[in-house]
Amino acid sequence: EGMIIYLRQEGRGIGLVNKIRAYKLQEDGYDTVEANHKLGFASDLRDFKAAADIMKYFGINNIRILTNNPLKMKDLEKYGIRIFKRENIEIPAHCGTLSYLKTKKEKMNHFLEKV
């Protein structure tokens, strides 16, 4: 059994237009976190209360989660969802993703082992 919950939180909560602006800043040499900050946003504005509410609606209070994001886990636990196991969903980095993944690991504390 499982559940996939999709939350419309484009660009870590900054929206599609600002995500495109952040991409432009990344082309100019900023990393993903620096680009968000340059636009006046936090590194990650998302809140996972809606996901917790959906799970509670279906009677789910304990989960095994597939994520590398500690913020997501912290938020879900804050909203009453107990995480009994976390599974990595990591694929090996390559030249096009290495810098991005290093930033996520170093600046956002993502659980990434292959970076």
N, CA, C and O atoms as a Tinker XYZ file with bonds, in Angstrom:
   460  protein
     1  N      0.837000   -1.179000    0.000000    73     2
     2  CA     0.000000    0.000000    0.000000    64     1     3
     3  C      0.881000    1.241000    0.000000    63     2     4     5
     4  O      2.009000    1.216000    0.492000    81     3
     5  N      0.371000    2.288000   -0.538000    73     3     6
     6  CA     1.114000    3.528000   -0.557000    64     5     7
     7  C      0.244000    4.679000   -1.004000    63     6     8     9
     8  O     -0.893000    4.498000   -1.439000    81     7
     9  N      0.796000    5.848000   -0.887000    73     7    10
    10  CA     0.074000    7.053000   -1.272000    64     9    11
    11  C      1.089000    8.035000   -1.847000    63    10    12    13
    12  O      2.168000    8.228000   -1.288000    81    11
    13  N      0.738000    8.637000   -2.943000    73    11    14
    14  CA     1.530000    9.724000   -3.500000    64    13    15
    15  C      0.695000   10.986000   -3.356000    63    14    16    17
    16  O     -0.458000   11.036000   -3.785000    81    15
    17  N      1.287000   11.999000   -2.749000    73    15    18
    18  CA     0.604000   13.281000   -2.579000    64    17    19
    19  C      1.396000   14.321000   -3.359000    63    18    20    21
    20  O      2.578000   14.540000   -3.095000    81    19
    21  N      0.747000   14.950000   -4.305000    73    19    22
    22  CA     1.383000   16.004000   -5.094000    64    21    23
    23  C      0.877000   17.350000   -4.601000    63    22    24    25
    24  O     -0.323000   17.622000   -4.618000    81    23
    25  N      1.806000   18.186000   -4.165000    73    23    26
    26  CA     1.457000   19.539000   -3.732000    64    25    27
    27  C      1.998000   20.518000   -4.766000    63    26    28    29
    28  O      3.157000   20.420000   -5.171000    81    27
    29  N      1.179000   21.444000   -5.185000    73    27    30
    30  CA     1.603000   22.430000   -6.187000    64    29    31
    31  C      2.419000   23.514000   -5.484000    63    30    32    33
    32  O      1.882000   24.541000   -5.067000    81    31
    33  N      3.709000   23.272000   -5.361000    73    31    34
    34  CA     4.615000   24.184000   -4.667000    64    33    35
    35  C      5.843000   24.420000   -5.541000    63    34    36    37
    36  O      6.976000   24.173000   -5.128000    81    35
    37  N      5.599000   24.890000   -6.725000    73    35    38
    38  CA     6.647000   25.036000   -7.723000    64    37    39
    39  C      7.822000   25.859000   -7.200000    63    38    40    41
    40  O      7.639000   26.889000   -6.549000    81    39
    41  N      9.032000   25.384000   -7.497000    73    39    42
    42  CA    10.242000   26.132000   -7.149000    64    41    43
    43  C     10.431000   26.311000   -5.650000    63    42    44    45
    44  O     10.782000   27.394000   -5.183000    81    43
    45  N     10.195000   25.238000   -4.903000    73    43    46
    46  CA    10.283000   25.279000   -3.436000    64    45    47
    47  C      9.398000   26.370000   -2.841000    63    46    48    49
    48  O      9.747000   27.000000   -1.843000    81    47
    49  N      8.251000   26.576000   -3.474000    73    47    50
    50  CA     7.250000   27.486000   -2.927000    64    49    51
    51  C      7.310000   28.906000   -3.444000    63    50    52    53
    52  O      6.531000   29.746000   -2.994000    81    51
    53  N      8.214000   29.210000   -4.382000    73    51    54
    54  CA     8.317000   30.589000   -4.867000    64    53    55
    55  C      7.468000   30.838000   -6.115000    63    54    56    57
    56  O      7.340000   31.980000   -6.557000    81    55
    57  N      6.893000   29.788000   -6.682000    73    55    58
    58  CA     6.038000   29.938000   -7.851000    64    57    59
    59  C      6.806000   29.814000   -9.151000    63    58    60    61
    60  O      8.031000   29.931000   -9.187000    81    59
    61  N      6.065000   29.576000  -10.212000    73    59    62
    62  CA     6.667000   29.311000  -11.510000    64    61    63
    63  C      7.445000   30.503000  -12.072000    63    62    64    65
    64  O      8.556000   30.331000  -12.572000    81    63
    65  N      6.878000   31.696000  -11.997000    73    63    66
    66  CA     7.555000   32.878000  -12.552000    64    65    67
    67  C      8.873000   33.125000  -11.824000    63    66    68    69
    68  O      9.896000   33.387000  -12.458000    81    67
    69  N      8.849000   33.043000  -10.501000    73    67    70
    70  CA    10.086000   33.257000   -9.753000    64    69    71
    71  C     11.067000   32.108000   -9.926000    63    70    72    73
    72  O     12.278000   32.306000   -9.830000    81    71
    73  N     10.556000   30.915000  -10.178000    73    71    74
    74  CA    11.450000   29.790000  -10.467000    64    73    75
    75  C     12.231000   30.073000  -11.750000    63    74    76    77
    76  O     13.426000   29.791000  -11.831000    81    75
    77  N     11.550000   30.631000  -12.750000    73    75    78
    78  CA    12.224000   30.991000  -14.006000    64    77    79
    79  C     13.261000   32.088000  -13.750000    63    78    80    81
    80  O     14.357000   32.056000  -14.311000    81    79
    81  N     12.912000   33.051000  -12.908000    73    79    82
    82  CA    13.883000   34.096000  -12.535000    64    81    83
    83  C     15.086000   33.485000  -11.823000    63    82    84    85
    84  O     16.224000   33.897000  -12.048000    81    83
    85  N     14.829000   32.506000  -10.966000    73    83    86
    86  CA    15.914000   31.833000  -10.248000    64    85    87
    87  C     16.812000   31.069000  -11.229000    63    86    88    89
    88  O     18.032000   31.047000  -11.070000    81    87
    89  N     16.200000   30.442000  -12.242000    73    87    90
    90  CA    16.999000   29.754000  -13.261000    64    89    91
    91  C     17.949000   30.730000  -13.961000    63    90    92    93
    92  O     19.105000   30.397000  -14.224000    81    91
    93  N     17.460000   31.922000  -14.259000    73    91    94
    94  CA    18.306000   32.929000  -14.916000    64    93    95
    95  C     19.489000   33.287000  -14.011000    63    94    96    97
    96  O     20.621000   33.402000  -14.480000    81    95
    97  N     19.222000   33.460000  -12.722000    73    95    98
    98  CA    20.309000   33.761000  -11.785000    64    97    99
    99  C     21.300000   32.604000  -11.699000    63    98   100   101
   100  O     22.503000   32.817000  -11.548000    81    99
   101  N     20.791000   31.390000  -11.797000    73    99   102
   102  CA    21.682000   30.228000  -11.776000    64   101   103
   103  C     22.560000   30.200000  -13.029000    63   102   104   105
   104  O     23.723000   29.800000  -12.967000    81   103
   105  N     22.008000   30.620000  -14.150000    73   103   106
   106  CA    22.812000   30.728000  -15.376000    64   105   107
   107  C     23.912000   31.766000  -15.204000    63   106   108   109
   108  O     24.973000   31.665000  -15.820000    81   107
   109  N     23.655000   32.768000  -14.362000    73   107   110
   110  CA    24.637000   33.830000  -14.105000    64   109   111
   111  C     25.634000   33.452000  -13.022000    63   110   112   113
   112  O     26.495000   34.261000  -12.676000    81   111
   113  N     25.538000   32.233000  -12.475000    73   111   114
   114  CA    26.546000   31.758000  -11.527000    64   113   115
   115  C     26.090000   31.553000  -10.091000    63   114   116   117
   116  O     26.858000   31.044000   -9.274000    81   115
   117  N     24.875000   31.933000   -9.766000    73   115   118
   118  CA    24.370000   31.702000   -8.413000    64   117   119
   119  C     23.918000   30.247000   -8.286000    63   118   120   121
   120  O     23.453000   29.647000   -9.255000    81   119
   121  N     24.059000   29.689000   -7.088000    73   119   122
   122  CA    23.489000   28.357000   -6.897000    64   121   123
   123  C     22.000000   28.502000   -6.587000    63   122   124   125
   124  O     21.498000   29.620000   -6.477000    81   123
   125  N     21.304000   27.397000   -6.448000    73   123   126
   126  CA    19.855000   27.423000   -6.270000    64   125   127
   127  C     19.421000   28.153000   -4.994000    63   126   128   129
   128  O     18.403000   28.845000   -4.993000    81   127
   129  N     20.173000   28.003000   -3.932000    73   127   130
   130  CA    19.851000   28.686000   -2.672000    64   129   131
   131  C     20.141000   30.180000   -2.787000    63   130   132   133
   132  O     19.323000   31.007000   -2.384000    81   131
   133  N     21.300000   30.523000   -3.334000    73   131   134
   134  CA    21.657000   31.929000   -3.512000    64   133   135
   135  C     20.655000   32.645000   -4.417000    63   134   136   137
   136  O     20.317000   33.804000   -4.176000    81   135
   137  N     20.184000   31.960000   -5.449000    73   135   138
   138  CA    19.204000   32.555000   -6.369000    64   137   139
   139  C     17.911000   32.876000   -5.628000    63   138   140   141
   140  O     17.350000   33.957000   -5.806000    81   139
   141  N     17.438000   31.958000   -4.807000    73   139   142
   142  CA    16.230000   32.237000   -4.022000    64   141   143
   143  C     16.444000   33.434000   -3.109000    63   142   144   145
   144  O     15.579000   34.305000   -3.009000    81   143
   145  N     17.582000   33.482000   -2.447000    73   143   146
   146  CA    17.876000   34.595000   -1.530000    64   145   147
   147  C     17.976000   35.910000   -2.290000    63   146   148   149
   148  O     17.480000   36.934000   -1.820000    81   147
   149  N     18.605000   35.896000   -3.448000    73   147   150
   150  CA    18.739000   37.112000   -4.266000    64   149   151
   151  C     17.360000   37.653000   -4.674000    63   150   152   153
   152  O     17.180000   38.862000   -4.820000    81   151
   153  N     16.396000   36.749000   -4.854000    73   151   154
   154  CA    15.033000   37.159000   -5.200000    64   153   155
   155  C     14.217000   37.547000   -3.971000    63   154   156   157
   156  O     13.058000   37.942000   -4.095000    81   155
   157  N     14.815000   37.436000   -2.791000    73   155   158
   158  CA    14.130000   37.838000   -1.564000    64   157   159
   159  C     13.365000   36.725000   -0.869000    63   158   160   161
   160  O     12.521000   36.992000   -0.013000    81   159
   161  N     13.651000   35.478000   -1.231000    73   159   162
   162  CA    12.952000   34.343000   -0.646000    64   161   163
   163  C     13.889000   33.520000    0.238000    63   162   164   165
   164  O     15.111000   33.602000    0.116000    81   163
   165  N     13.300000   32.740000    1.114000    73   163   166
   166  CA    14.059000   31.762000    1.885000    64   165   167
   167  C     14.482000   30.630000    0.952000    63   166   168   169
   168  O     14.005000   30.537000   -0.179000    81   167
   169  N     15.365000   29.786000    1.426000    73   167   170
   170  CA    15.827000   28.656000    0.616000    64   169   171
   171  C     14.684000   27.754000    0.206000    63   170   172   173
   172  O     14.667000   27.241000   -0.913000    81   171
   173  N     13.728000   27.556000    1.098000    73   171   174
   174  CA    12.586000   26.682000    0.815000    64   173   175
   175  C     11.384000   27.212000    1.592000    63   174   176   177
   176  O     11.369000   27.184000    2.822000    81   175
   177  N     10.386000   27.689000    0.871000    73   175   178
   178  CA     9.186000   28.260000    1.500000    64   177   179
   179  C      8.067000   27.251000    1.710000    63   178   180   181
   180  O      7.025000   27.589000    2.273000    81   179
   181  N      8.270000   26.024000    1.267000    73   179   182
   182  CA     7.178000   25.059000    1.321000    64   181   183
   183  C      6.784000   24.724000    2.757000    63   182   184   185
   184  O      7.585000   24.786000    3.689000    81   183
   185  N      5.522000   24.370000    2.880000    73   183   186
   186  CA     4.951000   23.901000    4.139000    64   185   187
   187  C      4.180000   22.633000    3.784000    63   186   188   189
   188  O      3.484000   22.588000    2.769000    81   187
   189  N      4.303000   21.620000    4.606000    73   187   190
   190  CA     3.720000   20.331000    4.275000    64   189   191
   191  C      2.488000   20.002000    5.112000    63   190   192   193
   192  O      2.143000   18.832000    5.276000    81   191
   193  N      1.825000   21.026000    5.640000    73   191   194
   194  CA     0.612000   20.820000    6.427000    64   193   195
   195  C     -0.484000   20.169000    5.588000    63   194   196   197
   196  O     -1.179000   19.272000    6.064000    81   195
   197  N     -0.640000   20.611000    4.360000    73   195   198
   198  CA    -1.684000   20.029000    3.508000    64   197   199
   199  C     -1.465000   18.533000    3.331000    63   198   200   201
   200  O     -2.423000   17.761000    3.358000    81   199
   201  N     -0.219000   18.117000    3.151000    73   199   202
   202  CA     0.073000   16.685000    3.018000    64   201   203
   203  C     -0.288000   15.947000    4.305000    63   202   204   205
   204  O     -0.880000   14.869000    4.261000    81   203
   205  N      0.068000   16.525000    5.441000    73   203   206
   206  CA    -0.274000   15.910000    6.727000    64   205   207
   207  C     -1.788000   15.815000    6.890000    63   206   208   209
   208  O     -2.299000   14.800000    7.365000    81   207
   209  N     -2.499000   16.854000    6.503000    73   207   210
   210  CA    -3.965000   16.846000    6.602000    64   209   211
   211  C     -4.581000   15.765000    5.716000    63   210   212   213
   212  O     -5.536000   15.100000    6.118000    81   211
   213  N     -4.040000   15.590000    4.524000    73   211   214
   214  CA    -4.535000   14.545000    3.619000    64   213   215
   215  C     -4.311000   13.177000    4.246000    63   214   216   217
   216  O     -5.207000   12.333000    4.240000    81   215
   217  N     -3.128000   12.958000    4.783000    73   215   218
   218  CA    -2.847000   11.663000    5.414000    64   217   219
   219  C     -3.782000   11.405000    6.588000    63   218   220   221
   220  O     -4.326000   10.310000    6.728000    81   219
   221  N     -3.966000   12.410000    7.425000    73   219   222
   222  CA    -4.852000   12.248000    8.584000    64   221   223
   223  C     -6.287000   11.956000    8.139000    63   222   224   225
   224  O     -6.980000   11.153000    8.763000    81   223
   225  N     -6.725000   12.600000    7.075000    73   223   226
   226  CA    -8.073000   12.360000    6.552000    64   225   227
   227  C     -8.278000   10.870000    6.238000    63   226   228   229
   228  O     -9.351000   10.311000    6.466000    81   227
   229  N     -7.234000   10.258000    5.718000    73   227   230
   230  CA    -7.303000    8.840000    5.366000    64   229   231
   231  C     -6.876000    7.928000    6.516000    63   230   232   233
   232  O     -6.713000    6.723000    6.324000    81   231
   233  N     -6.694000    8.495000    7.707000    73   231   234
   234  CA    -6.355000    7.696000    8.883000    64   233   235
   235  C     -4.907000    7.260000    8.940000    63   234   236   237
   236  O     -4.569000    6.299000    9.630000    81   235
   237  N     -4.056000    7.957000    8.223000    73   235   238
   238  CA    -2.632000    7.617000    8.203000    64   237   239
   239  C     -1.896000    8.552000    9.160000    63   238   240   241
   240  O     -1.873000    9.767000    8.960000    81   239
   241  N     -1.302000    7.981000   10.186000    73   239   242
   242  CA    -0.562000    8.771000   11.175000    64   241   243
   243  C      0.897000    8.363000   11.293000    63   242   244   245
   244  O      1.703000    9.088000   11.876000    81   243
   245  N      1.241000    7.199000   10.739000    73   243   246
   246  CA     2.609000    6.677000   10.761000    64   245   247
   247  C      2.990000    6.336000    9.331000    63   246   248   249
   248  O      2.235000    5.670000    8.622000    81   247
   249  N      4.168000    6.794000    8.908000    73   247   250
   250  CA     4.541000    6.569000    7.513000    64   249   251
   251  C      5.988000    6.136000    7.356000    63   250   252   253
   252  O      6.851000    6.413000    8.189000    81   251
   253  N      6.209000    5.453000    6.260000    73   251   254
   254  CA     7.547000    5.249000    5.710000    64   253   255
   255  C      7.595000    6.231000    4.553000    63   254   256   257
   256  O      6.733000    6.196000    3.675000    81   255
   257  N      8.590000    7.105000    4.541000    73   255   258
   258  CA     8.622000    8.193000    3.552000    64   257   259
   259  C      9.809000    8.027000    2.614000    63   258   260   261
   260  O     10.890000    7.607000    3.027000    81   259
   261  N      9.597000    8.356000    1.367000    73   259   262
   262  CA    10.661000    8.368000    0.372000    64   261   263
   263  C     11.027000    9.821000    0.145000    63   262   264   265
   264  O     10.324000   10.540000   -0.564000    81   263
   265  N     12.121000   10.254000    0.742000    73   263   266
   266  CA    12.556000   11.650000    0.610000    64   265   267
   267  C     14.016000   11.780000    0.994000    63   266   268   269
   268  O     14.562000   10.951000    1.721000    81   267
   269  N     14.629000   12.820000    0.500000    73   267   270
   270  CA    15.972000   13.211000    0.924000    64   269   271
   271  C     15.918000   14.534000    1.684000    63   270   272   273
   272  O     16.954000   15.060000    2.090000    81   271
   273  N     14.722000   15.068000    1.876000    73   271   274
   274  CA    14.534000   16.416000    2.388000    64   273   275
   275  C     14.185000   16.407000    3.885000    63   274   276   277
   276  O     13.090000   15.986000    4.258000    81   275
   277  N     15.098000   16.863000    4.734000    73   275   278
   278  CA    14.816000   16.879000    6.173000    64   277   279
   279  C     13.720000   17.866000    6.564000    63   278   280   281
   280  O     13.036000   17.650000    7.564000    81   279
   281  N     13.534000   18.945000    5.799000    73   279   282
   282  CA    12.467000   19.910000    6.088000    64   281   283
   283  C     11.098000   19.252000    5.957000    63   282   284   285
   284  O     10.209000   19.486000    6.776000    81   283
   285  N     10.934000   18.436000    4.936000    73   283   286
   286  CA     9.667000   17.743000    4.726000    64   285   287
   287  C      9.361000   16.842000    5.925000    63   286   288   289
   288  O      8.229000   16.802000    6.408000    81   287
   289  N     10.368000   16.130000    6.392000    73   287   290
   290  CA    10.177000   15.242000    7.545000    64   289   291
   291  C      9.839000   16.040000    8.801000    63   290   292   293
   292  O      8.936000   15.673000    9.552000    81   291
   293  N     10.557000   17.119000    9.021000    73   291   294
   294  CA    10.324000   17.959000   10.201000    64   293   295
   295  C      8.905000   18.528000   10.189000    63   294   296   297
   296  O      8.215000   18.521000   11.209000    81   295
   297  N      8.480000   19.019000    9.030000    73   295   298
   298  CA     7.129000   19.579000    8.904000    64   297   299
   299  C      6.057000   18.534000    9.162000    63   298   300   301
   300  O      5.113000   18.778000    9.913000    81   299
   301  N      6.201000   17.373000    8.540000    73   299   302
   302  CA     5.196000   16.327000    8.735000    64   301   303
   303  C      5.104000   15.928000   10.207000    63   302   304   305
   304  O      4.008000   15.741000   10.736000    81   303
   305  N      6.248000   15.799000   10.862000    73   303   306
   306  CA     6.243000   15.455000   12.286000    64   305   307
   307  C      5.625000   16.578000   13.113000    63   306   308   309
   308  O      4.915000   16.319000   14.085000    81   307
   309  N      5.895000   17.825000   12.727000    73   307   310
   310  CA     5.299000   18.975000   13.420000    64   309   311
   311  C      3.777000   18.924000   13.344000    63   310   312   313
   312  O      3.088000   19.352000   14.271000    81   311
   313  N      3.254000   18.398000   12.233000    73   311   314
   314  CA     1.809000   18.332000   12.041000    64   313   315
   315  C      1.223000   16.979000   12.449000    63   314   316   317
   316  O      0.097000   16.648000   12.080000    81   315
   317  N      1.991000   16.203000   13.210000    73   315   318
   318  CA     1.444000   15.000000   13.821000    64   317   319
   319  C      1.601000   13.706000   13.050000    63   318   320   321
   320  O      0.964000   12.709000   13.390000    81   319
   321  N      2.429000   13.695000   12.026000    73   319   322
   322  CA     2.682000   12.464000   11.282000    64   321   323
   323  C      3.996000   11.864000   11.782000    63   322   324   325
   324  O      5.043000   12.510000   11.724000    81   323
   325  N      3.933000   10.640000   12.267000    73   323   326
   326  CA     5.130000    9.960000   12.774000    64   325   327
   327  C      5.824000    9.257000   11.608000    63   326   328   329
   328  O      5.193000    8.518000   10.851000    81   327
   329  N      7.110000    9.492000   11.473000    73   327   330
   330  CA     7.892000    8.846000   10.422000    64   329   331
   331  C      8.675000    7.704000   11.070000    63   330   332   333
   332  O      9.564000    7.935000   11.889000    81   331
   333  N      8.336000    6.474000   10.694000    73   331   334
   334  CA     9.024000    5.341000   11.295000    64   333   335
   335  C     10.196000    4.861000   10.444000    63   334   336   337
   336  O     11.054000    4.125000   10.930000    81   335
   337  N     10.238000    5.274000    9.179000    73   335   338
   338  CA    11.368000    4.912000    8.325000    64   337   339
   339  C     11.461000    5.887000    7.164000    63   338   340   341
   340  O     10.448000    6.330000    6.623000    81   339
   341  N     12.696000    6.216000    6.790000    73   339   342
   342  CA    12.941000    7.073000    5.636000    64   341   343
   343  C     13.764000    6.304000    4.621000    63   342   344   345
   344  O     14.747000    5.649000    4.968000    81   343
   345  N     13.356000    6.389000    3.371000    73   343   346
   346  CA    14.077000    5.740000    2.271000    64   345   347
   347  C     14.657000    6.823000    1.366000    63   346   348   349
   348  O     13.966000    7.779000    1.012000    81   347
   349  N     15.920000    6.670000    0.995000    73   347   350
   350  CA    16.530000    7.568000    0.021000    64   349   351
   351  C     15.913000    7.336000   -1.352000    63   350   352   353
   352  O     15.522000    6.219000   -1.690000    81   351
   353  N     15.833000    8.387000   -2.123000    73   351   354
   354  CA    15.408000    8.283000   -3.522000    64   353   355
   355  C     16.451000    8.976000   -4.393000    63   354   356   357
   356  O     16.154000    9.900000   -5.150000    81   355
   357  N     17.665000    8.500000   -4.260000    73   355   358
   358  CA    18.804000    9.158000   -4.901000    64   357   359
   359  C     19.290000    8.374000   -6.114000    63   358   360   361
   360  O     19.386000    7.147000   -6.099000    81   359
   361  N     19.592000    9.130000   -7.161000    73   359   362
   362  CA    20.260000    8.552000   -8.323000    64   361   363
   363  C     21.638000    9.191000   -8.403000    63   362   364   365
   364  O     21.831000   10.293000   -7.889000    81   363
   365  N     22.588000    8.534000   -9.026000    73   363   366
   366  CA    23.934000    9.106000   -9.101000    64   365   367
   367  C     23.945000   10.462000   -9.812000    63   366   368   369
   368  O     23.248000   10.665000  -10.806000    81   367
   369  N     24.732000   11.359000   -9.293000    73   367   370
   370  CA    24.890000   12.676000   -9.918000    64   369   371
   371  C     25.706000   12.535000  -11.201000    63   370   372   373
   372  O     26.488000   11.597000  -11.359000    81   371
   373  N     25.509000   13.474000  -12.101000    73   371   374
   374  CA    26.346000   13.557000  -13.301000    64   373   375
   375  C     26.751000   15.018000  -13.473000    63   374   376   377
   376  O     26.352000   15.869000  -12.678000    81   375
   377  N     27.528000   15.312000  -14.492000    73   375   378
   378  CA    28.085000   16.661000  -14.646000    64   377   379
   379  C     27.002000   17.736000  -14.688000    63   378   380   381
   380  O     27.259000   18.868000  -14.279000    81   379
   381  N     25.808000   17.422000  -15.164000    73   379   382
   382  CA    24.732000   18.401000  -15.240000    64   381   383
   383  C     23.982000   18.619000  -13.936000    63   382   384   385
   384  O     23.262000   19.606000  -13.794000    81   383
   385  N     24.144000   17.702000  -12.975000    73   383   386
   386  CA    23.395000   17.815000  -11.713000    64   385   387
   387  C     24.278000   17.906000  -10.476000    63   386   388   389
   388  O     23.781000   18.190000   -9.386000    81   387
   389  N     25.562000   17.675000  -10.624000    73   387   390
   390  CA    26.454000   17.586000   -9.467000    64   389   391
   391  C     26.444000   18.852000   -8.616000    63   390   392   393
   392  O     26.306000   18.770000   -7.396000    81   391
   393  N     26.584000   19.995000   -9.227000    73   391   394
   394  CA    26.616000   21.260000   -8.483000    64   393   395
   395  C     25.305000   21.497000   -7.741000    63   394   396   397
   396  O     25.309000   21.880000   -6.571000    81   395
   397  N     24.198000   21.269000   -8.417000    73   395   398
   398  CA    22.876000   21.447000   -7.821000    64   397   399
   399  C     22.704000   20.533000   -6.609000    63   398   400   401
   400  O     22.243000   20.970000   -5.555000    81   399
   401  N     23.075000   19.268000   -6.767000    73   399   402
   402  CA    22.924000   18.314000   -5.668000    64   401   403
   403  C     23.866000   18.622000   -4.517000    63   402   404   405
   404  O     23.499000   18.440000   -3.356000    81   403
   405  N     25.084000   19.089000   -4.819000    73   403   406
   406  CA    26.006000   19.491000   -3.753000    64   405   407
   407  C     25.417000   20.644000   -2.942000    63   406   408   409
   408  O     25.527000   20.664000   -1.716000    81   407
   409  N     24.799000   21.591000   -3.620000    73   407   410
   410  CA    24.164000   22.713000   -2.925000    64   409   411
   411  C     23.053000   22.215000   -2.024000    63   410   412   413
   412  O     22.947000   22.652000   -0.878000    81   411
   413  N     22.223000   21.307000   -2.517000    73   411   414
   414  CA    21.138000   20.765000   -1.694000    64   413   415
   415  C     21.702000   20.051000   -0.465000    63   414   416   417
   416  O     21.155000   20.170000    0.632000    81   415
   417  N     22.785000   19.319000   -0.650000    73   415   418
   418  CA    23.395000   18.590000    0.466000    64   417   419
   419  C     24.045000   19.550000    1.467000    63   418   420   421
   420  O     23.834000   19.433000    2.674000    81   419
   421  N     24.823000   20.485000    0.966000    73   419   422
   422  CA    25.619000   21.360000    1.833000    64   421   423
   423  C     24.809000   22.505000    2.443000    63   422   424   425
   424  O     25.048000   22.876000    3.593000    81   423
   425  N     23.867000   23.067000    1.704000    73   423   426
   426  CA    23.146000   24.243000    2.193000    64   425   427
   427  C     21.745000   23.947000    2.700000    63   426   428   429
   428  O     21.166000   24.740000    3.442000    81   427
   429  N     21.199000   22.798000    2.296000    73   427   430
   430  CA    19.826000   22.467000    2.714000    64   429   431
   431  C     19.781000   21.164000    3.516000    63   430   432   433
   432  O     18.713000   20.687000    3.900000    81   431
   433  N     20.960000   20.607000    3.755000    73   431   434
   434  CA    21.105000   19.395000    4.575000    64   433   435
   435  C     20.353000   18.179000    4.042000    63   434   436   437
   436  O     19.949000   17.315000    4.820000    81   435
   437  N     20.163000   18.102000    2.738000    73   435   438
   438  CA    19.501000   16.935000    2.163000    64   437   439
   439  C     20.353000   15.693000    2.385000    63   438   440   441
   440  O     21.582000   15.757000    2.412000    81   439
   441  N     19.680000   14.574000    2.540000    73   439   442
   442  CA    20.354000   13.298000    2.751000    64   441   443
   443  C     20.790000   12.754000    1.395000    63   442   444   445
   444  O     20.042000   12.023000    0.745000    81   443
   445  N     21.981000   13.106000    0.977000    73   443   446
   446  CA    22.513000   12.657000   -0.303000    64   445   447
   447  C     23.869000   12.015000   -0.054000    63   446   448   449
   448  O     24.783000   12.651000    0.472000    81   447
   449  N     23.989000   10.760000   -0.434000    73   447   450
   450  CA    25.215000   10.008000   -0.180000    64   449   451
   451  C     26.110000    9.896000   -1.398000    63   450   452   453
   452  O     27.310000    9.662000   -1.258000    81   451
   453  N     25.556000   10.056000   -2.580000    73   451   454
   454  CA    26.304000    9.847000   -3.817000    64   453   455
   455  C     26.853000   11.138000   -4.395000    63   454   456   457
   456  O     27.237000   11.178000   -5.564000    81   455
   457  N     26.897000   12.186000   -3.602000    73   455   458
   458  CA    27.382000   13.496000   -4.082000    64   457   459
   459  C     28.750000   13.754000   -3.493000    63   458   460
   460  O     29.350000   14.796000   -3.759000    81   459
